[in-house]
Amino acid sequence: MDISILGTDLAKRVFQLHGADRDGSAKYGAKVMRSELLATVRKLAPRMQMTIYQFS
């Protein structure tokens, strides 16, 4: 999977992940539990930019 940027929507227990390639095309989307976040990110790509945001 060619993900160059991963957006992470923060929440208390569940995170929304949104991955895009260099052109900005959506390539990945998932809901993951807090306990699964690091393992999930490690599986996606060893090198990528990760953004973190929270809507209020």
DSSP file (Angstrom, degrees, kcal/mol; ACC not computed):
  #  RESIDUE AA STRUCTURE BP1 BP2  ACC     N-H-->O    O-->H-N    N-H-->O    O-->H-N    TCO  KAPPA ALPHA  PHI   PSI    X-CA   Y-CA   Z-CA
    1    1 A M              0   0    0      0, 0.0     2,-1.2     0, 0.0    27,-0.0   0.000 360.0 360.0 360.0 130.4    0.0    0.0    0.0
    2    2 A D        +     0   0    0     17,-0.1     2,-0.5    25,-0.0    20,-0.1  -0.671 360.0 157.5 -98.5  80.8    1.5    3.4   -1.0
    3    3 A I        +     0   0    0     -2,-1.2    18,-0.3    41,-0.2     3,-0.1  -0.911  13.8 168.9-105.7 124.9    0.6    5.7    1.8
    4    4 A S  S    S+     0   0    0     16,-2.5    45,-2.3    -2,-0.5     2,-0.4   0.615  70.4  32.1-108.6 -17.1    2.7    8.8    2.2
    5    5 A I  E     -Ab  20  49A   0     15,-1.8    15,-2.4    43,-0.2     2,-0.5  -0.997  63.1-164.4-140.7 137.9    0.5   10.7    4.8
    6    6 A L  E     -Ab  19  50A   0     43,-2.5    45,-2.8    -2,-0.4     2,-0.4  -0.975   7.2-156.5-124.7 119.2   -1.7    9.3    7.5
    7    7 A G  E     -Ab  18  51A   0     11,-3.4    11,-2.4    -2,-0.5     2,-0.5  -0.770   8.5-162.3 -93.0 138.7   -4.3   11.5    9.2
    8    8 A T  E     -Ab  17  52A   0     43,-1.7    45,-2.6    -2,-0.4     2,-0.7  -0.974   8.6-155.1-127.4 117.9   -5.4   10.5   12.7
    9    9 A D  E     -Ab  16  53A   0      7,-2.7     7,-1.4    -2,-0.5    45,-0.2  -0.834  25.9-135.5 -90.9 116.0   -8.6   11.8   14.3
   10   10 A L        +     0   0    0     43,-2.4    45,-0.3    -2,-0.7     2,-0.3  -0.426  34.8 155.3 -76.6 144.5   -8.1   11.6   18.0
   11   11 A A        -     0   0    0     -2,-0.1     4,-0.0     1,-0.1    43,-0.0  -0.915  53.0 -96.9-152.8 176.5  -10.8   10.3   20.4
   12   12 A K  S    S-     0   0    0     -2,-0.3    -1,-0.1     1,-0.1     3,-0.1   0.939 110.9  -5.6 -68.7 -46.6  -10.9    8.7   23.8
   13   13 A R  S    S+     0   0    0      1,-0.2    21,-2.3    20,-0.1     2,-0.4   0.686 126.9  50.7-121.5 -30.0  -11.1    5.0   22.7
   14   14 A V  E     - C   0  33A   0     19,-0.2     2,-0.4    20,-0.1    -1,-0.2  -0.943  60.9-158.5-121.3 135.5  -11.3    4.8   18.9
   15   15 A F  E     - C   0  32A   0     17,-3.4    17,-2.6    -2,-0.4     2,-0.5  -0.895  11.2-141.8-110.6 141.0   -9.2    6.5   16.3
   16   16 A Q  E     -AC   9  31A   0     -7,-1.4    -7,-2.7    -2,-0.4     2,-0.4  -0.902  19.6-160.4 -97.9 126.0  -10.1    7.2   12.7
   17   17 A L  E     -AC   8  30A   0     13,-3.3    13,-1.9    -2,-0.5     2,-0.4  -0.899  10.2-175.7-110.0 137.7   -7.2    6.7   10.3
   18   18 A H  E     -AC   7  29A   0    -11,-2.4   -11,-3.4    -2,-0.4     2,-0.4  -0.960   7.0-167.2-134.4 113.9   -7.2    8.2    6.8
   19   19 A G  E     -AC   6  28A   0      9,-2.6     8,-3.0    -2,-0.4     9,-1.6  -0.810   6.6-179.8-106.1 143.4   -4.3    7.4    4.5
   20   20 A A  E     -AC   5  26A   0    -15,-2.4   -16,-2.5    -2,-0.4   -15,-1.8  -0.962  22.2-125.1-137.2 154.9   -3.4    9.2    1.2
   21   21 A D    >   -     0   0    0      4,-2.0     3,-1.7    -2,-0.3   -18,-0.1  -0.213  48.9 -82.3 -85.7-174.5   -0.7    8.8   -1.4
   22   22 A R  T 3  S+     0   0    0      1,-0.3   -19,-0.1   -20,-0.1    -1,-0.1   0.766 130.4  54.3 -62.9 -25.7    1.5   11.7   -2.6
   23   23 A D  T 3  S-     0   0    0      2,-0.1    -1,-0.3     1,-0.0     3,-0.1   0.516 119.1-108.8 -85.5  -5.4   -1.2   13.0   -4.9
   24   24 A G    <   +     0   0    0     -3,-1.7     2,-0.3     1,-0.3    -2,-0.1   0.496  68.3 147.3  91.0   4.6   -3.7   13.2   -2.1
   25   25 A S        -     0   0    0      1,-0.1    -4,-2.0     2,-0.0    -1,-0.3  -0.572  56.0-109.1 -76.0 134.5   -5.8   10.3   -3.3
   26   26 A A  E     +C   20   0A   0     -2,-0.3    -6,-0.3    -6,-0.2     3,-0.1  -0.435  47.0 161.5 -65.1 130.2   -7.4    8.3   -0.5
   27   27 A K  E     +     0   0A   0     -8,-3.0     2,-0.3     1,-0.3    -7,-0.2   0.508  59.2  24.7-124.7 -15.0   -5.8    4.9   -0.1
   28   28 A Y  E     +C   19   0A   0     -9,-1.6    -9,-2.6   -27,-0.0    -1,-0.3  -0.995  50.1 171.3-156.2 144.2   -6.8    3.8    3.4
   29   29 A G  E     +C   18   0A   0     -2,-0.3     2,-0.3   -11,-0.2   -11,-0.2  -0.941  17.0 148.3-154.7 134.9   -9.4    4.3    6.1
   30   30 A A  E     -C   17   0A   0    -13,-1.9   -13,-3.3    -2,-0.3     2,-0.5  -0.992  39.4-128.4-161.9 156.4  -10.1    2.5    9.3
   31   31 A K  E     -C   16   0A   0     -2,-0.3     2,-0.4   -15,-0.2   -15,-0.2  -0.951  34.7-180.0-105.1 130.3  -11.3    2.7   12.9
   32   32 A V  E     -C   15   0A   0    -17,-2.6   -17,-3.4    -2,-0.5     2,-0.1  -0.981  27.6-116.5-133.1 147.3   -8.9    1.3   15.4
   33   33 A M  E >>  -C   14   0A   0     -2,-0.4     3,-1.6   -19,-0.2     4,-0.7  -0.409  34.4-109.8 -72.7 154.6   -9.0    1.0   19.2
   34   34 A R  G >4 S+     0   0    0    -21,-2.3     3,-1.0     1,-0.3     4,-0.4   0.886 119.7  55.3 -52.1 -42.9   -6.4    3.0   21.2
   35   35 A S  G 34 S+     0   0    0      1,-0.2    -1,-0.3   -22,-0.2     4,-0.2   0.693 110.7  45.6 -67.3 -18.2   -4.6   -0.3   22.1
   36   36 A E  G <> S+     0   0    0     -3,-1.6     4,-2.3     1,-0.1    -1,-0.2   0.472  85.9  95.2-101.0  -4.9   -4.2   -1.2   18.4
   37   37 A L  H <X S+     0   0    0     -3,-1.0     4,-2.5    -4,-0.7     5,-0.2   0.931  85.1  42.7 -59.7 -54.8   -3.0    2.2   17.1
   38   38 A L  H  > S+     0   0    0     -4,-0.4     4,-2.3     1,-0.2    -1,-0.2   0.903 115.4  49.3 -61.9 -42.3    0.8    1.7   17.1
   39   39 A A  H  > S+     0   0    0     -4,-0.2     4,-1.5     1,-0.2    -1,-0.2   0.900 112.2  49.3 -63.6 -40.0    0.6   -1.9   15.7
   40   40 A T  H  X S+     0   0    0     -4,-2.3     4,-1.3     2,-0.2    -2,-0.2   0.923 111.5  48.0 -65.3 -44.9   -1.7   -0.7   12.9
   41   41 A V  H  X S+     0   0    0     -4,-2.5     4,-1.3     1,-0.2     3,-0.3   0.899 108.9  54.1 -64.5 -40.6    0.5    2.2   12.0
   42   42 A R  H  < S+     0   0    0     -4,-2.3    -1,-0.2     1,-0.2    -2,-0.2   0.857 107.5  51.3 -61.6 -35.0    3.6    0.0   12.0
   43   43 A K  H  < S+     0   0    0     -4,-1.5    -1,-0.2    -5,-0.2    -2,-0.2   0.812 103.6  59.8 -71.9 -29.9    2.0   -2.4    9.5
   44   44 A L  H  < S-     0   0    0     -4,-1.3   -41,-0.2    -3,-0.3    -2,-0.2   0.958 123.1 -29.4 -68.1 -52.9    1.0    0.4    7.1
   45   45 A A     <  -     0   0    0     -4,-1.3    -1,-0.3     1,-0.1     3,-0.1  -0.924  42.2-136.3-166.9 138.7    4.4    1.8    6.2
   46   46 A P  S    S+     0   0    0      0, 0.0     2,-0.4     0, 0.0    -1,-0.1   0.805  97.5  35.1 -70.9 -27.6    7.7    2.2    7.9
   47   47 A R  S    S+     0   0    0     -3,-0.1     2,-0.3     2,-0.0    -5,-0.0  -0.962  77.3 119.3-132.6 116.9    8.2    5.8    6.7
   48   48 A M        -     0   0    0     -2,-0.4     2,-0.4    -3,-0.1   -43,-0.2  -0.975  59.6 -99.4-162.6 162.7    5.4    8.2    6.3
   49   49 A Q  E     -b    5   0A   0    -45,-2.3   -43,-2.5    -2,-0.3     2,-0.5  -0.746  36.6-158.8 -86.9 136.0    4.2   11.6    7.6
   50   50 A M  E     -b    6   0A   0     -2,-0.4     2,-0.4   -45,-0.2   -43,-0.2  -0.970   4.8-165.0-120.6 127.9    1.6   11.4   10.3
   51   51 A T  E     -b    7   0A   0    -45,-2.8   -43,-1.7    -2,-0.5     2,-0.4  -0.854   4.1-157.0-109.2 148.2   -0.8   14.2   11.1
   52   52 A I  E     +b    8   0A   0     -2,-0.4     2,-0.3   -45,-0.2   -43,-0.2  -0.988  19.2 163.6-126.5 130.6   -2.9   14.3   14.2
   53   53 A Y  E     -b    9   0A   0    -45,-2.6   -43,-2.4    -2,-0.4     2,-0.4  -0.966  20.4-157.4-143.8 159.2   -6.1   16.4   14.6
   54   54 A Q        -     0   0    0     -2,-0.3     2,-0.3   -45,-0.2   -43,-0.1  -0.978  10.1-148.4-141.5 125.4   -9.1   16.6   16.8
   55   55 A F              0   0    0     -2,-0.4    -2,-0.0   -45,-0.3   -46,-0.0  -0.709 360.0 360.0 -88.8 142.8  -12.5   18.1   16.0
   56   56 A S              0   0    0     -2,-0.3    -1,-0.1     0, 0.0     0, 0.0   0.406 360.0 360.0-116.4 360.0  -14.4   19.7   18.8
